[in-house]
């Protein structure tokens, strides 16, 4: 769909995208943008599980007396 038509019919395009359609907008025949519906990224429960897993991983990764400043300095050598 051309940019001019997209601008003219923007509300209609939003309805189509909300219904699941993906649209490509062109300028002089060259694709310049895509309109895609936003997909759900997961349930609140799955996000909570991911946070718990990250915290468990972080609790197992300790610096054991090392300082971050020293590690950064060592990496610059």
Backbone as JSON Lines, residues from 0, in Angstrom:
{"i":0,"aa":"X","n":[0.85,-1.16,0.0],"ca":[0.0,0.0,0.0],"c":[0.9,1.23,0.0]}
{"i":1,"aa":"X","n":[0.55,2.2,-0.8],"ca":[1.32,3.42,-0.89],"c":[1.16,4.3,0.35]}
{"i":2,"aa":"X","n":[2.17,5.12,0.61],"ca":[2.17,5.98,1.8],"c":[0.98,6.94,1.79]}
{"i":3,"aa":"X","n":[0.65,7.49,0.64],"ca":[-0.47,8.43,0.57],"c":[-1.77,7.74,0.96]}
{"i":4,"aa":"X","n":[-2.01,6.55,0.4],"ca":[-3.23,5.8,0.73],"c":[-3.24,5.42,2.2]}
{"i":5,"aa":"X","n":[-2.09,5.05,2.74],"ca":[-2.01,4.67,4.14],"c":[-2.38,5.85,5.03]}
{"i":6,"aa":"X","n":[-1.88,7.02,4.67],"ca":[-2.19,8.22,5.45],"c":[-3.67,8.55,5.35]}
{"i":7,"aa":"X","n":[-4.23,8.43,4.18],"ca":[-5.62,8.77,3.95],"c":[-6.57,7.82,4.66]}
{"i":8,"aa":"X","n":[-6.2,6.55,4.75],"ca":[-7.09,5.52,5.31],"c":[-6.51,4.92,6.6]}
{"i":9,"aa":"X","n":[-5.81,5.73,7.37],"ca":[-5.09,5.22,8.53],"c":[-6.0,4.5,9.53]}
{"i":10,"aa":"X","n":[-7.14,5.08,9.86],"ca":[-8.06,4.45,10.83],"c":[-8.51,3.08,10.35]}
{"i":11,"aa":"X","n":[-8.82,2.98,9.08],"ca":[-9.24,1.7,8.49],"c":[-8.1,0.68,8.58]}
{"i":12,"aa":"X","n":[-6.88,1.14,8.31],"ca":[-5.73,0.24,8.38],"c":[-5.51,-0.26,9.81]}
{"i":13,"aa":"X","n":[-5.69,0.62,10.78],"ca":[-5.54,0.2,12.18],"c":[-6.53,-0.91,12.52]}
{"i":14,"aa":"X","n":[-7.74,-0.8,12.03],"ca":[-8.75,-1.83,12.27],"c":[-8.32,-3.15,11.65]}
{"i":15,"aa":"X","n":[-7.79,-3.09,10.43],"ca":[-7.35,-4.31,9.75],"c":[-6.2,-4.97,10.5]}
{"i":16,"aa":"X","n":[-5.27,-4.15,10.95],"ca":[-4.11,-4.68,11.69],"c":[-4.56,-5.25,13.03]}
{"i":17,"aa":"X","n":[-5.48,-4.57,13.7],"ca":[-6.0,-5.08,14.97],"c":[-6.68,-6.43,14.79]}
{"i":18,"aa":"X","n":[-7.22,-6.67,13.6],"ca":[-7.88,-7.94,13.3],"c":[-6.87,-9.03,12.92]}
{"i":19,"aa":"X","n":[-5.57,-8.67,12.88],"ca":[-4.55,-9.68,12.63],"c":[-3.81,-9.55,11.31]}
{"i":20,"aa":"X","n":[-4.19,-8.64,10.47],"ca":[-3.55,-8.49,9.17],"c":[-2.23,-7.73,9.3]}
{"i":21,"aa":"X","n":[-1.25,-8.1,8.48],"ca":[0.02,-7.38,8.42],"c":[0.07,-6.61,7.09]}
{"i":22,"aa":"X","n":[0.47,-5.35,7.15],"ca":[0.49,-4.5,5.96],"c":[1.88,-3.93,5.74]}
{"i":23,"aa":"X","n":[2.26,-3.8,4.48],"ca":[3.52,-3.16,4.12],"c":[3.18,-1.85,3.43]}
{"i":24,"aa":"X","n":[3.84,-0.79,3.89],"ca":[3.63,0.54,3.31],"c":[4.83,0.86,2.44]}
{"i":25,"aa":"X","n":[4.55,1.36,1.25],"ca":[5.62,1.66,0.3],"c":[5.67,3.15,-0.03]}
{"i":26,"aa":"X","n":[6.83,3.56,-0.49],"ca":[7.0,4.91,-1.01],"c":[7.68,4.75,-2.37]}
{"i":27,"aa":"X","n":[7.01,5.19,-3.4],"ca":[7.5,5.03,-4.78],"c":[7.82,3.57,-5.09]}
{"i":28,"aa":"X","n":[6.97,2.66,-4.57],"ca":[7.12,1.25,-4.86],"c":[8.14,0.52,-3.99]}
{"i":29,"aa":"X","n":[8.83,1.23,-3.09],"ca":[9.83,0.63,-2.22],"c":[9.25,0.48,-0.81]}
{"i":30,"aa":"X","n":[9.3,-0.73,-0.25],"ca":[8.78,-0.92,1.12],"c":[9.56,-0.05,2.11]}
{"i":31,"aa":"X","n":[8.83,0.67,2.96],"ca":[9.47,1.54,3.95],"c":[8.98,1.26,5.37]}
{"i":32,"aa":"X","n":[7.85,0.58,5.53],"ca":[7.32,0.33,6.87],"c":[6.38,-0.86,6.84]}
{"i":33,"aa":"X","n":[6.21,-1.47,8.01],"ca":[5.25,-2.55,8.16],"c":[4.34,-2.23,9.34]}
{"i":34,"aa":"X","n":[3.09,-2.52,9.19],"ca":[2.14,-2.43,10.29],"c":[1.78,-3.86,10.66]}
{"i":35,"aa":"X","n":[2.06,-4.22,11.91],"ca":[1.79,-5.58,12.37],"c":[1.04,-5.52,13.7]}
{"i":36,"aa":"X","n":[0.19,-6.47,13.96],"ca":[-0.52,-6.48,15.24],"c":[0.45,-6.8,16.38]}
{"i":37,"aa":"X","n":[0.18,-6.25,17.54],"ca":[0.98,-6.55,18.71],"c":[0.53,-7.9,19.25]}
{"i":38,"aa":"X","n":[1.48,-8.76,19.45],"ca":[1.18,-10.1,19.96],"c":[1.41,-10.12,21.48]}
{"i":39,"aa":"X","n":[0.59,-10.86,22.17],"ca":[0.77,-11.02,23.62],"c":[2.1,-11.73,23.86]}
{"i":40,"aa":"X","n":[2.84,-11.25,24.86],"ca":[4.16,-11.81,25.13],"c":[4.13,-12.9,26.18]}
{"i":41,"aa":"X","n":[3.02,-13.19,26.72],"ca":[2.92,-14.26,27.71],"c":[2.02,-13.84,28.86]}
{"i":42,"aa":"X","n":[1.68,-14.82,29.64],"ca":[0.79,-14.57,30.77],"c":[1.57,-14.0,31.94]}
{"i":43,"aa":"X","n":[0.89,-13.35,32.86],"ca":[1.58,-12.85,34.05],"c":[2.28,-13.98,34.81]}
{"i":44,"aa":"X","n":[1.67,-15.16,34.82],"ca":[2.27,-16.3,35.51],"c":[3.59,-16.72,34.85]}
{"i":45,"aa":"X","n":[3.63,-16.73,33.52],"ca":[4.88,-17.11,32.84],"c":[5.97,-16.05,33.07]}
{"i":46,"aa":"X","n":[5.58,-14.79,33.18],"ca":[6.57,-13.74,33.48],"c":[7.11,-13.91,34.9]}
{"i":47,"aa":"X","n":[6.23,-14.25,35.84],"ca":[6.67,-14.47,37.22],"c":[7.66,-15.63,37.29]}
{"i":48,"aa":"X","n":[7.37,-16.71,36.55],"ca":[8.28,-17.86,36.53],"c":[9.63,-17.48,35.95]}
{"i":49,"aa":"X","n":[9.64,-16.67,34.92],"ca":[10.9,-16.23,34.32],"c":[11.71,-15.38,35.3]}
{"i":50,"aa":"X","n":[11.05,-14.53,36.05],"ca":[11.74,-13.69,37.04],"c":[12.34,-14.56,38.14]}
{"i":51,"aa":"X","n":[11.6,-15.55,38.6],"ca":[12.11,-16.46,39.63],"c":[13.34,-17.2,39.1]}
{"i":52,"aa":"X","n":[13.27,-17.68,37.87],"ca":[14.41,-18.39,37.27],"c":[15.63,-17.48,37.16]}
{"i":53,"aa":"X","n":[15.44,-16.23,36.77],"ca":[16.57,-15.29,36.67],"c":[17.19,-15.04,38.04]}
{"i":54,"aa":"X","n":[16.35,-14.9,39.06],"ca":[16.86,-14.66,40.41],"c":[17.63,-15.87,40.93]}
{"i":55,"aa":"X","n":[17.15,-17.07,40.62],"ca":[17.86,-18.28,41.03],"c":[19.22,-18.36,40.35]}
{"i":56,"aa":"X","n":[19.26,-18.06,39.08],"ca":[20.53,-18.05,38.35],"c":[21.48,-17.02,38.94]}
{"i":57,"aa":"X","n":[20.98,-15.85,39.22],"ca":[21.82,-14.78,39.79],"c":[22.36,-15.18,41.16]}
{"i":58,"aa":"X","n":[21.58,-15.89,41.94],"ca":[22.04,-16.28,43.28],"c":[23.17,-17.3,43.21]}
{"i":59,"aa":"X","n":[23.27,-18.05,42.11],"ca":[24.34,-19.03,41.95],"c":[25.62,-18.42,41.37]}
{"i":60,"aa":"X","n":[25.52,-17.23,40.82],"ca":[26.67,-16.57,40.19],"c":[27.17,-15.46,41.1]}
{"i":61,"aa":"X","n":[28.1,-15.8,41.96],"ca":[28.66,-14.83,42.89],"c":[30.09,-14.47,42.46]}
{"i":62,"aa":"X","n":[30.53,-13.31,42.86],"ca":[31.88,-12.86,42.51],"c":[32.95,-13.42,43.45]}
{"i":63,"aa":"X","n":[32.53,-14.05,44.53],"ca":[33.45,-14.71,45.46],"c":[34.6,-13.78,45.87]}
{"i":64,"aa":"X","n":[34.28,-12.6,46.36],"ca":[35.29,-11.68,46.87],"c":[35.9,-10.77,45.83]}
{"i":65,"aa":"X","n":[35.64,-11.01,44.57],"ca":[36.17,-10.14,43.52],"c":[35.33,-8.88,43.45]}
{"i":66,"aa":"X","n":[35.95,-7.8,43.0],"ca":[35.22,-6.56,42.83],"c":[35.0,-6.32,41.34]}
{"i":67,"aa":"X","n":[33.86,-5.81,41.0],"ca":[33.54,-5.53,39.6],"c":[34.57,-4.59,39.01]}
{"i":68,"aa":"X","n":[34.99,-3.61,39.76],"ca":[35.99,-2.65,39.3],"c":[37.29,-3.35,38.89]}
{"i":69,"aa":"X","n":[37.71,-4.35,39.67],"ca":[38.92,-5.1,39.34],"c":[38.73,-5.93,38.08]}
{"i":70,"aa":"X","n":[37.58,-6.54,37.93],"ca":[37.31,-7.34,36.73],"c":[37.32,-6.48,35.47]}
{"i":71,"aa":"X","n":[36.75,-5.28,35.57],"ca":[36.75,-4.35,34.43],"c":[38.17,-3.96,34.09]}
{"i":72,"aa":"X","n":[38.97,-3.64,35.12],"ca":[40.36,-3.25,34.88],"c":[41.14,-4.39,34.26]}
{"i":73,"aa":"X","n":[40.9,-5.62,34.69],"ca":[41.59,-6.77,34.12],"c":[41.23,-6.96,32.66]}
{"i":74,"aa":"X","n":[39.99,-6.72,32.32],"ca":[39.56,-6.87,30.92],"c":[40.15,-5.82,30.01]}
{"i":75,"aa":"X","n":[40.62,-4.73,30.55],"ca":[41.2,-3.65,29.73],"c":[42.68,-3.85,29.45]}
{"i":76,"aa":"X","n":[43.28,-4.84,30.08],"ca":[44.73,-5.08,29.9],"c":[45.03,-5.64,28.55]}
